[in-house]
Structures are given as C-alpha cells and as structure tokens.
Amino acid sequence: MDPAIEALVGEYEFDPAELAAIYARERDKRLRPDKNDQYLEVTGEYSKFLDDPYAELVIERAPLQDAVEVLVIGGGFGGVLGAVHLREQGFEDIRIVEKASDFGGCWYWNRYPGIRCDTEAYIYMPLLEKMGYVPTEKYAKGSEIHDYIVRIAQRYRLYDDVCFQTRVTGMRWDDAQGVWQVTTDRGDRMRARFVLMANGPLDRAKLPGIPGIDRFKGHMFHTSRWDYDYTGGDFEGNLTGLGDKQVAVLGTGASAVQCVPLIAETAQHLYVIQRTPAAVEPRNNRPTDPQWRAELTPGWQTARKENFNRWVTGDPSGEDMVGDGWTAIGRLLDPTATWATPLIGRALTPEEGQYISNILDDKQMNALRHWIDDVVDDPETAAKLKPWHRRWCKRPLFHDDYYATFNRPNVTLVDTDGAGVEKITEAGVVADGVEYEVDCLIFASGFEVGTAYRRRAGYDPVGRDGRRLSQHWANGMRTFKGLHIRDFPNCFYIGFGQNANATNFCFILDEQSQHVAYVLAEMRRRGVRRVEPTPEAVDAYVEEVSPLAISQLEFWVDCTPGYFNGEGDHDDPNGFFANLHPAGTVVFYDQLRAWRAEGNLRGLALDGQEVDGALASGAD
C-alpha cells in the first residue's frame, strides 16, 4: 500500500477482515424477509397513534370552497420556509394546511422528555440573522425550536391564512382551469394555482408489527405523541407519574436515546428493549457563550453552515467552526474516499479508496466500543450495548448520559440479539421466551421515512390525464432538480429526495424554498401561469442521479438493516438513499444557485413552451 495512504489512516491493531466478518454476522441475524412490511400502517384501529394529544381545543370552522394563489401543505420548517421566501418575493395570497394545531412540524409532535436537535442549533435553526435570534445552547431544546418556528410564522404573517387540524385527503390537477383541486378531511374543496408539498419525514409514527400489539391492557403511546397526563413532568424530566410504574421502551434510536435517561430517573423500573444497539457518541452540549454571541458579525450563520457542509462532506479546509461529532465522521459517508485525493496528491484506485474509508471507519467504531467499556460498569451489559456495523449504517446519535443510564439499578437492558420482541401480551412483552410485565409500553420506533410517498403523506396527487404520483414514481422518483415533476404542473416537492444529502436537514429545506420562490417570482415577472419540467430535462436529471445509487449499493448491502437501507431491501426504488444526487451537498447546491443565476429557467416549460421557445410536448 502507498506509504502516503498508510500515513493517512495511521496505525491500527485489529484485523479488518475479522471485523468485517463480525459485521456480516450481525447483519445477517437481523435480516427479515418482510423488510419494511414489518411495520404497521398507522390507520384504522392504530390511527389513535396519530391523534393530537397537545391540542387545547378543537378548531371549529366551516368548510372552505375558495381559491388561493399558493397552497402549502405542511407547517413544519419546510412549509414555513417555503412561505417565508415567497413572502420575501412579494407573494401575499398564501395558505398553509397543517394537520397539527400549530406550526412546528416534527417539533410540534415530538415533545418527549429530553428532545433536542442533534445538529448544532446555530446552523440548524434557519433565518437566525433575519430574526435577530441566537439559540440559548449549542444543541437547543425541542421547546425552544418549536417556539422559534412560531416566532417565524408570526413575523411573516403566516397565521393570516392557515388551516390547522386539517389533513389533505386529495389533490387533483384541473388542466382546463390550470389549478389544483385540493380536498381535506374537513370537507374543504380548495383551488390553488401552485402547491408546495412540504409534508415532512418525521411526524408519522412507525409501529412494529409485533403479534399481540392490540392485546396489551396497560398504557401505551408513541414518543411522538408523548402522554404527559400519564407520565407527569415535562421536557426536563420529573416524570412523577412513573414513580410506581414498570415501563418498557421499545427501540434504541434517536428518540429512545434522549428520553431513556429521564425515564430512568423516576420510573420504578425501566426495561429498554433492544434489537440493534445504538451507536451513541458524546454530544458535549453547552450554553451559548455570551462573549461569542456578542462578537458575531453579519453573515456569520451562512459562513458557519457552509463551513459545516464542507467538513461533513470530507473537505476539511480551514477552521472547523462547529467542531462536533458530525464534522468528525462526515467523511466516512463516502465509501470511495474521494476527499482523500488532494491529500494523497493523485487519484485513488477504487481499492485504495475503499481501504481508506474502511480502516478509518473501523477505528472510529472501535473507539466508540472502548468508550462503552469505560462508561458501563457491568461487562455483560457493556458487551450487549456495543454496535457492530459501519458508522453510517445507522444514523449517528449523540448524547452524554445514555450509556451511563444502564448503571442504574432500576434499568434493565433486554437485548433480543437482533430478533426483536416475539409478542406482546395483555401484561407486557415477550423476548427470548421471557415475559416482562409492565404497566406502560412506550414505542420509540421512529417514523415512516422509507415507505411510499402516498403512505407517508396520506394522499396521492393526481396530475395530468389522471396520472397518480404513486404510478409516476413506482420505479423511483422522477424529478427535475428534486423539485419539479413532469405532468404535475405548478407542483413543487419540498423535502428529502432526489437532491443532495445534507446532515443539516433545514439547510436542504431552506435552499429548496429559495429555489421555488425564485421560479414563482420569475413566472410572475414573465406573465406565465404554468410551469413543469420538460421530458428531456427529467430524463437527463434522472441519469445524473443514478451513479450514487450504484456506487453506494455495496456499502448498503453490507449494512445491518435500518431505514437507511430500506430494512435490507436494496432493490427498493424509493429507499431513503435510493435517489440522492451524487454531487454532494456543497457542489449540488452551488449548482442550484448557478442555475438561478443563469436566469433562463433551463429545463422548464412555461405555459407549455420550453424557455427557448420550442414546444414541450409529450409526457415523461
């Protein structure tokens, strides 16, 4: 191996082949033939898991039978940012439809004890300079983030026309009128010239299809609908209602990692049911330094976000402004280690790139496993808590107290060795033949992020000639720039999909929203009323996206099952990473800004005409 490469990876005292074999064994024992179908669709008898426990009252209103210029579906950061940037472009006739009782999206629904952002708040919370706001901590509490979204909505007058407690049930394009017909569960029949679909990925609870889930006689709820009436307490903990309760938490993902330490403080006994160990590194949260805040200069947030994006995509140039766990491991997301090319001084062979990525990944995960040994007192429990997979097979998690929680005498780790819970009984859960009787069952099982769009959104848009989006995307997403959909005019998709990945999800939403606002403003300036991508632009863009799925397939095949790889369904065309653009965060959004700077709307058809004047005919 090239000495320069050996110097880059450094010394190590393990056998990479042996470690890979362990990873493969741990993956294989968790593979299931039902893949994503192991989870229940939250409908019918399970729809109670989608009820709003935070609504102070039912909002009574008559059904709306009117028209608006822009209708935004979703009141989380995606929908709010879409409306904000449209406001800044001069659009006034904007309506937001939101199923919750207030703005906030995932930060409205997720109020469980201990919830915080895991991306630094100074870059995660958008528009900070415009709002004149600086978060109080490096990783802000969920309540602070929710209050901030409300503040944005108030500042930009988004409460002027919003339909809360309203779910979109249908959306159909009227080609003759050039409008979208939108129906809701409140009997509304709205017409909108433009629709922004900003439904969001982290609000629809995912339930494991465990036999007997409907038999349990105790109390149960999902973390995204936390029942404080039952548990008592608040974000800070003090869950006094659990003081005489036996509690089981199912799941060890981001929600569980944050709420488990606070449940353990007051519960009589807590069982943490684990199928796959969480990979949790220190968060190192701290209050905002008043002196640092006072010294901030104009443009500080944009510079900080751009710096973060460079570091997490393997370009460690200049100071690491954020300096957290993400910037330390971001480069490991690239299995080809292209970031190492300038450091080595030449192009890498595929084998060299994989070697660099694998060894650095192995060293990172070994360090994490050693840390668990240092923190957890009982060697057997520590061994069961150790994750055996590559760093990015699961979403990286950060917390300062999770592992130490298992040193408490009232906490039991129930490790199912990859099998999961066998069944739920009237009295509790059964794992490895042992029944654990509990009073309360808390599902920390995450959200539907890898299922079909129709299932996640709760409606199936119908475009030109009656074509449903579920049909259009049956073999994978087909968009232009991840935003425009052929045969679905004046419809814009805001969210994770056929764009570049970014650890800072709000960065994606902000960039997409600025782009959509620009397109709509250009349409108004040019006096046109319909926009959609040309078939040629869509075909070319889909070809652009394809290389990432190919290059990362081997990585995801080797991973333990999870929502990143469709629970092991590597052929799923709608998987979480199946449609990402290969350019990477920095390059992709630079390209999007360059496209806007050109000013000619290349790739779009306006009122049926391509921007160069040629007729855009045919269907994609």
C-alpha positions in Angstrom: 0.0 0.0 0.0 1.2 3.5 -0.8 3.1 4.9 2.2 1.1 8.2 1.9 -2.1 6.2 2.3 -0.7 4.3 5.3 0.3 7.6 6.9 -3.2 9.0 6.3 -5.0 6.1 8.0 -2.4 5.7 10.8 -1.6 2.7 12.9 -4.2 0.1 14.0 -4.2 -3.1 16.0 -7.1 -5.1 14.6 -7.8 -7.4 11.8 -10.1 -5.6 9.3 -11.2 -8.9 7.8 -12.2 -10.3 11.2 -14.1 -7.1 12.0 -15.9 -7.3 8.6 -16.9 -10.9 9.4 -18.4 -9.8 12.7 -20.4 -7.1 10.9 -21.7 -9.6 8.4 -22.9 -12.0 11.1 -24.6 -9.2 13.0 -26.3 -8.0 9.8 -27.5 -11.5 8.8 -29.2 -12.2 12.1 -31.3 -9.1 11.6 -32.3 -9.5 8.0 -36.1 -10.2 7.7 -38.0 -11.3 4.6 -40.8 -8.7 5.3 -38.3 -5.8 5.3 -40.4 -2.5 5.5 -43.6 -4.5 5.7 -42.7 -5.5 9.3 -44.2 -2.1 10.3 -47.9 -1.4 10.6 -49.5 1.3 8.6 -51.0 3.7 11.2 -54.6 3.5 10.0 -57.9 2.1 11.3 -57.5 0.8 14.9 -54.0 2.1 15.0 -54.9 5.7 14.0 -55.0 6.6 17.6 -51.2 6.8 17.4 -51.7 9.8 15.1 -54.1 11.7 17.4 -53.0 15.1 18.7 -52.6 15.0 22.5 -51.4 18.6 22.5 -54.5 20.3 21.1 -56.1 22.5 23.7 -59.3 22.7 21.8 -61.0 21.6 18.6 -60.9 24.4 16.0 -64.4 24.7 14.6 -64.8 26.2 11.1 -67.0 25.8 8.1 -65.6 24.0 5.0 -63.7 26.3 2.6 -64.8 26.4 -1.1 -62.4 29.1 -2.3 -59.2 29.8 -4.3 -55.7 30.8 -3.3 -52.6 31.5 -5.3 -50.3 29.3 -3.3 -51.2 26.4 -1.0 -48.5 25.0 1.2 -49.1 21.5 2.6 -47.2 21.3 5.9 -46.5 23.7 8.7 -43.0 22.5 9.8 -39.8 24.1 8.7 -40.2 23.1 5.1 -43.7 24.7 4.7 -42.8 27.7 6.8 -39.6 28.4 4.9 -41.4 28.0 1.6 -44.0 30.6 2.7 -41.3 32.9 4.1 -39.3 33.0 0.9 -42.5 33.5 -1.1 -43.4 36.4 1.1 -40.0 37.9 0.5 -40.7 37.6 -3.2 -43.9 39.6 -2.8 -46.5 36.8 -2.7 -49.3 37.6 -0.3 -52.1 35.0 -1.1 -50.6 32.0 0.7 -52.5 29.4 2.6 -50.9 26.7 4.8 -52.7 23.5 5.6 -51.4 21.6 8.6 -52.8 18.6 10.5 -51.4 19.7 13.9 -52.9 22.5 16.0 -50.0 24.9 15.4 -46.8 25.4 13.4 -43.8 23.3 14.2 -43.9 20.0 12.2 -41.8 17.4 13.8 -41.0 19.9 16.6 -44.8 20.2 17.3 -45.3 16.4 17.5 -42.1 15.4 19.2 -42.2 16.7 22.7 -40.8 13.7 24.6 -38.5 14.4 27.6 -35.0 15.3 26.6 -35.6 16.1 22.9 -33.1 18.3 21.3 -31.7 18.9 17.8 -28.6 16.8 17.2 -27.2 19.2 14.6 -25.8 22.3 16.1 -28.6 24.8 16.7 -26.6 27.7 15.3 -26.7 26.2 11.9 -29.9 24.0 12.2 -32.3 26.8 13.1 -32.7 28.9 9.9 -33.0 32.6 9.4 -31.3 33.4 12.7 -29.8 36.7 11.4 -33.0 37.8 9.8 -34.8 37.0 13.1 -32.2 38.6 15.3 -32.0 35.4 17.3 -29.2 33.2 18.7 -30.1 29.8 20.3 -29.5 29.5 24.1 -27.5 26.3 23.8 -25.3 24.6 21.2 -28.0 21.9 20.9 -31.3 23.6 21.5 -34.2 22.0 23.4 -37.2 20.9 21.3 -39.4 23.5 23.1 -37.0 26.3 22.1 -37.1 25.2 18.5 -40.9 25.0 18.4 -41.2 28.4 19.9 -38.8 29.7 17.3 -40.8 28.3 14.4 -43.9 30.0 15.9 -41.9 33.3 16.1 -41.0 33.0 12.4 -44.7 32.3 11.5 -45.8 35.4 13.4 -43.1 37.6 11.9 -44.1 36.6 8.3 -47.8 36.7 9.0 -48.4 33.0 8.3 -51.2 32.9 10.8 -53.2 35.1 8.5 -54.4 32.2 6.4 -53.7 28.8 7.9 -55.9 25.7 8.3 -54.8 23.8 11.4 -56.2 20.4 12.4 -56.7 19.7 8.7 -55.4 16.8 6.7 -55.2 16.9 2.9 -57.0 13.8 1.5 -56.8 14.5 -2.2 -55.1 16.7 -4.8 -56.1 16.7 -8.5 -54.8 18.9 -11.4 -57.5 20.6 -13.4 -55.9 21.2 -16.7 -58.7 23.3 -18.2 -58.6 25.8 -15.3 -54.9 25.5 -14.6 -55.4 24.9 -10.9 -55.0 22.2 -8.3 -58.2 21.0 -6.6 -57.4 20.1 -3.0 -59.7 18.3 -0.7 -59.3 17.8 3.1 -60.8 15.8 6.0 -62.7 19.0 7.0 -64.8 19.0 3.8 -62.7 21.7 2.1 -62.6 22.0 -1.7 -59.8 24.5 -2.3 -58.4 25.6 -5.6 -54.7 26.7 -5.8 -52.6 27.9 -8.7 -49.5 26.5 -7.0 -49.0 23.7 -4.4 -45.9 23.2 -2.3 -45.8 19.7 -0.8 -43.8 20.0 2.4 -45.2 17.1 4.4 -42.0 16.3 6.2 -40.5 12.9 7.1 -40.6 12.9 10.9 -44.2 13.1 12.1 -45.9 9.9 11.0 -45.3 7.3 13.7 -43.9 3.9 12.7 -45.2 0.9 14.6 -43.6 -2.5 14.7 -46.0 -5.3 13.6 -45.5 -7.3 16.8 -48.1 -10.1 17.3 -50.4 -9.1 20.1 -49.8 -5.4 19.9 -53.6 -4.9 20.2 -53.9 -7.1 23.3 -51.9 -5.1 25.8 -54.1 -4.0 28.7 -51.7 -1.4 30.1 -51.0 2.1 28.9 -49.1 2.6 25.6 -48.1 5.5 23.4 -45.5 6.6 20.8 -42.8 9.0 21.7 -44.1 11.4 19.0 -47.4 11.7 20.9 -46.0 11.8 24.5 -48.7 11.4 27.2 -47.6 13.8 29.9 -51.1 13.4 31.5 -49.9 9.8 32.3 -46.2 10.3 33.0 -46.3 13.8 34.6 -43.3 16.1 34.2 -42.1 17.9 31.1 -39.1 18.2 28.8 -36.7 18.4 31.7 -38.0 15.1 33.2 -39.5 14.8 36.6 -41.9 12.2 35.3 -43.5 11.6 38.7 -46.4 9.6 37.2 -44.0 6.8 36.5 -42.7 6.5 40.1 -44.7 3.4 40.8 -44.7 2.0 37.2 -42.8 -0.7 35.4 -42.0 0.8 32.0 -40.7 -0.7 28.7 -39.3 1.4 25.9 -39.2 -0.4 22.5 -36.4 0.9 20.3 -32.9 2.4 20.6 -32.9 5.1 18.0 -32.7 8.9 18.4 -35.9 9.2 20.4 -35.1 6.4 22.9 -31.5 7.7 23.4 -32.8 11.0 24.5 -35.8 10.0 26.6 -34.5 6.8 28.3 -32.1 8.7 30.7 -35.0 10.9 32.0 -37.5 8.0 32.3 -34.9 6.1 34.3 -34.7 8.9 36.8 -38.2 8.4 38.1 -39.6 5.0 36.8 -39.9 2.3 39.4 -38.2 0.1 36.8 -37.3 0.6 33.1 -36.8 -2.1 30.5 -35.0 -0.9 27.4 -35.9 -3.4 24.6 -33.1 -3.5 22.1 -33.0 -5.2 18.7 -29.9 -3.3 17.4 -27.5 -1.4 19.7 -27.4 2.3 19.2 -24.1 4.0 18.2 -24.0 7.0 20.5 -21.1 9.4 20.8 -20.8 12.3 23.3 -22.8 15.4 22.5 -20.9 17.8 24.7 -23.7 20.3 24.8 -23.1 23.7 26.4 -24.8 27.1 26.9 -24.2 29.8 24.3 -21.1 31.8 25.3 -22.3 35.5 25.7 -18.9 36.8 24.5 -19.0 34.6 21.4 -22.6 35.9 20.7 -21.5 39.5 21.2 -18.7 39.1 18.7 -20.8 37.7 15.8 -20.6 39.6 12.6 -23.1 39.9 9.7 -23.1 36.8 7.6 -21.9 34.6 10.5 -24.6 31.9 10.1 -24.2 31.4 6.3 -20.4 31.1 6.8 -20.9 28.6 9.6 -23.4 26.5 7.6 -21.1 26.5 4.5 -18.1 25.5 6.7 -20.1 22.7 8.3 -21.2 21.4 4.9 -17.6 21.3 3.7 -16.3 19.4 6.8 -19.1 16.8 6.8 -18.5 16.1 3.1 -14.8 15.5 3.5 -13.3 18.9 2.7 -11.6 19.8 6.0 -10.3 23.1 4.7 -9.7 25.9 7.2 -11.1 26.1 10.8 -13.7 23.6 11.8 -16.2 26.2 13.2 -18.7 23.7 14.5 -16.3 21.1 15.8 -18.8 18.3 16.8 -19.3 14.6 16.1 -20.7 15.3 12.7 -17.7 17.1 11.4 -15.5 14.3 12.8 -17.3 11.5 10.9 -18.8 13.2 7.9 -16.0 11.9 5.5 -16.9 8.3 6.4 -20.1 8.6 4.5 -18.1 8.4 1.2 -17.1 4.8 0.7 -14.7 5.8 -2.1 -12.8 8.4 0.0 -12.7 10.9 -2.9 -12.0 13.5 -0.2 -8.5 12.0 0.3 -7.4 12.6 -3.3 -5.8 16.1 -2.7 -4.2 14.8 0.5 -2.6 11.9 -1.3 -1.7 14.0 -4.4 -3.2 11.8 -7.0 -6.4 9.9 -8.0 -7.2 6.9 -5.9 -8.0 3.4 -7.2 -11.3 2.0 -6.1 -9.5 -0.4 -3.8 -7.4 2.4 -2.2 -10.5 4.5 -1.6 -12.3 1.6 0.0 -9.3 0.8 2.1 -9.0 4.3 3.5 -12.7 4.5 4.2 -12.9 1.1 5.8 -9.9 1.5 8.1 -10.9 5.0 9.3 -14.4 3.7 9.9 -13.2 0.7 11.8 -11.0 2.9 14.0 -13.9 5.2 14.8 -16.2 2.4 15.8 -13.6 0.7 17.8 -13.1 3.9 19.8 -16.8 4.0 20.4 -16.9 0.5 21.7 -13.9 1.2 24.0 -15.8 4.2 25.4 -18.8 2.0 26.2 -16.5 -0.3 28.2 -15.2 2.8 30.1 -18.7 4.1 30.9 -20.8 1.0 31.6 -19.9 -0.9 34.8 -21.3 -4.3 34.0 -19.1 -6.0 31.3 -22.0 -8.2 30.1 -24.3 -5.1 29.7 -21.5 -3.2 28.0 -20.9 -6.0 25.5 -24.6 -6.0 24.6 -24.7 -2.3 24.1 -21.8 -2.3 21.5 -22.9 -1.7 17.9 -21.3 -3.9 15.3 -21.7 -2.1 12.0 -20.1 0.7 10.0 -20.6 4.2 11.3 -23.1 5.3 8.7 -25.2 2.2 8.5 -27.3 3.8 11.2 -28.0 7.5 11.8 -25.2 8.8 14.1 -26.5 9.6 17.6 -25.2 11.9 20.3 -25.9 12.0 24.0 -23.9 12.5 27.1 -25.9 10.2 29.5 -27.4 7.4 27.6 -24.8 4.6 28.3 -24.4 5.7 31.9 -28.1 5.1 32.4 -27.5 1.4 32.3 -25.5 1.6 35.5 -28.7 2.4 37.4 -30.2 -0.5 39.5 -33.7 0.2 38.2 -32.7 -0.1 34.5 -32.6 -3.4 32.6 -31.3 -3.8 29.1 -33.3 -6.5 27.3 -31.2 -7.4 24.3 -33.0 -9.5 21.8 -29.8 -10.3 19.8 -31.4 -8.9 16.6 -34.6 -10.9 16.9 -36.8 -8.2 18.3 -39.8 -8.7 20.5 -41.6 -12.1 20.0 -45.0 -10.9 21.0 -47.0 -8.6 23.2 -49.3 -10.0 25.8 -52.0 -8.4 27.9 -49.4 -7.9 30.7 -46.2 -7.0 28.8 -43.7 -8.0 26.2 -42.0 -11.4 25.5 -38.4 -11.5 24.3 -36.3 -14.7 24.0 -39.1 -16.6 25.8 -39.2 -14.3 28.8 -42.2 -12.2 29.6 -41.5 -8.7 31.1 -44.7 -7.5 32.8 -45.1 -3.7 32.6 -47.6 -1.0 33.3 -46.6 1.2 30.4 -45.3 0.5 26.9 -43.6 3.3 25.0 -42.9 2.9 21.3 -39.6 4.7 20.4 -39.8 3.0 17.0 -39.2 6.1 14.8 -41.0 7.4 11.8 -42.0 6.3 8.3 -39.2 7.7 6.2 -38.6 4.9 3.7 -42.1 4.0 2.7 -44.1 5.2 -0.4 -44.9 8.9 -0.6 -48.7 8.2 -0.6 -48.4 6.3 2.6 -46.4 9.0 4.4 -48.3 11.9 3.0 -51.8 10.5 3.4 -52.8 11.5 -0.1 -51.9 10.6 -3.7 -51.7 13.6 -6.1 -53.3 13.1 -9.4 -51.7 15.0 -12.3 -52.4 15.5 -16.0 -54.6 12.8 -17.6 -55.4 11.2 -14.3 -51.9 10.0 -13.6 -51.2 9.4 -10.0 -47.9 10.2 -8.4 -47.7 6.7 -6.9 -47.8 5.4 -10.5 -45.4 8.0 -11.7 -42.8 7.1 -9.0 -43.5 3.4 -8.9 -40.0 2.7 -10.1 -38.3 5.5 -8.2 -38.5 9.3 -8.1 -38.5 11.2 -11.4 -38.0 14.9 -10.9 -36.0 17.8 -12.2 -33.7 19.2 -9.5 -35.6 17.2 -6.9 -38.4 19.8 -7.0 -40.3 19.7 -10.3 -42.4 16.8 -11.5 -43.4 16.3 -15.2 -47.2 16.1 -15.7 -47.7 17.7 -12.3 -47.7 21.4 -13.3 -47.2 24.1 -10.7 -46.5 21.4 -8.1 -43.3 21.5 -6.0 -41.8 18.8 -3.8 -40.0 20.1 -0.7 -38.1 17.6 1.3 -35.7 14.7 1.2 -35.5 13.0 -2.1 -33.8 13.5 -5.4 -31.3 16.1 -4.2 -28.0 16.0 -2.4 -27.9 14.7 1.2 -27.1 17.1 4.0 -26.7 16.3 7.7 -28.3 19.7 8.4 -31.8 19.0 7.1 -33.0 22.5 7.5 -30.3 23.6 5.1 -31.9 21.5 2.4 -35.4 22.9 3.1 -34.1 26.5 3.1 -32.3 26.0 -0.2 -35.3 24.3 -1.8 -37.6 27.0 -0.6 -35.4 29.8 -2.0 -35.3 28.0 -5.4 -39.1 27.5 -5.6 -39.7 31.1 -4.6 -37.3 32.2 -7.4 -39.1 30.2 -10.0 -42.5 31.5 -9.0 -41.2 35.1 -9.0 -39.8 34.6 -12.5 -43.1 33.2 -13.6 -44.9 36.3 -12.3 -42.3 38.6 -13.9 -42.8 36.8 -17.3 -46.5 36.7 -17.0 -46.8 32.9 -17.3 -49.2 30.7 -15.3 -47.9 27.1 -15.6 -44.5 25.5 -15.1 -43.2 22.0 -15.3 -40.0 20.3 -16.4 -39.5 19.1 -20.0 -39.3 15.4 -20.5 -35.7 15.7 -21.7 -34.8 17.6 -18.6 -36.3 14.9 -16.4 -34.6 12.1 -18.3 -31.2 13.8 -18.1 -31.6 14.6 -14.4 -32.5 11.0 -13.5 -29.4 9.9 -15.3 -27.4 12.3 -13.3 -28.7 10.8 -10.1 -28.2 7.2 -11.0 -24.4 6.9 -10.2 -24.8 7.4 -6.5 -27.2 4.5 -6.1 -24.7 2.3 -8.0 -21.6 3.5 -6.1 -23.1 3.1 -2.7 -25.0 -0.2 -3.3 -22.2 -2.4 -1.9 -22.0 -0.2 1.2 -25.7 -0.5 2.0 -25.8 -4.2 1.2 -23.2 -4.8 3.8 -25.1 -2.7 6.4 -27.2 -4.0 9.2 -30.9 -3.4 8.3 -32.4 0.0 9.1 -34.3 2.8 7.4 -31.2 4.0 5.6 -31.1 0.8 3.5 -34.8 0.0 3.4 -34.6 -2.6 6.2 -32.3 -4.6 3.9 -34.4 -4.0 0.8 -31.6 -2.9 -1.5 -33.8 -3.0 -4.6 -36.4 -0.6 -3.2 -36.5 2.3 -5.8 -38.0 4.6 -3.2 -35.5 3.8 -0.4 -34.1 6.6 1.8 -30.8 6.9 -0.1 -32.0 5.5 -3.5 -32.5 8.8 -5.2 -29.7 11.0 -3.9 -27.7 13.2 -6.3 -24.0 12.2 -6.4 -22.6 15.7 -6.5 -22.7 16.1 -2.7 -24.1 18.9 -0.6 -21.7 21.7 -1.4 -21.5 21.1 -5.2 -25.2 20.4 -5.7 -26.5 23.5 -4.0 -23.8 25.6 -5.7 -25.1 24.2 -9.0 -28.7 25.1 -8.0 -27.6 28.7 -7.3 -25.7 28.8 -10.6 -28.9 27.6 -12.4 -30.8 30.5 -10.9 -28.0 33.0 -11.8 -28.3 32.0 -15.4 -31.8 33.4 -15.3 -33.2 31.4 -18.3 -35.1 28.6 -16.4 -33.3 26.0 -18.4 -35.1 22.7 -18.4 -38.5 24.1 -17.6 -41.6 24.6 -19.8 -43.6 27.7 -19.2 -47.2 27.6 -20.4 -46.3 24.6 -22.4 -43.3 26.2 -24.1 -39.7 25.5 -23.4 -37.8 28.5 -22.4 -36.1 28.6 -25.7 -39.5 28.8 -27.4 -39.7 25.2 -28.6 -43.0 23.4 -27.8 -42.6 21.0 -24.9 -44.9 18.1 -26.0 -45.3 14.5 -24.9 -45.3 13.0 -21.5 -42.4 11.7 -19.3 
